[in-house]
């Protein structure tokens, strides 16, 4: 990685990114139970977070109060054992709640 070059060529990186999602058959092992623990309302928020929406935007899109979104987020983090939104988004992808675009 001398001179700031990447260790993998851009062409191979693109192929990896394009191939990885199509090879996923479903939720990653161990995520099925935790996914089932989320309520239907709680399952709506991680996709919005994955899209980069903040609490206010999520509240508007789901027609909820911002305080409700914050409560859901707190419960989601506790249920899946995540410490922040980033881990919740990773969980959402691994659990099949969000599909790569």
HELIX and SHEET records of a PDB file:
HELIX    1   1 UNK A    2  UNK A    4  5                                   3    
HELIX    2   2 UNK A   10  UNK A   23  1                                  14    
HELIX    3   3 UNK A   31  UNK A   37  1                                   7    
HELIX    4   4 UNK A   40  UNK A   50  1                                  11    
HELIX    5   5 UNK A   55  UNK A   62  1                                   8    
HELIX    6   6 UNK A   66  UNK A   80  1                                  15    
HELIX    7   7 UNK A   85  UNK A   94  1                                  10    
END                                                                             
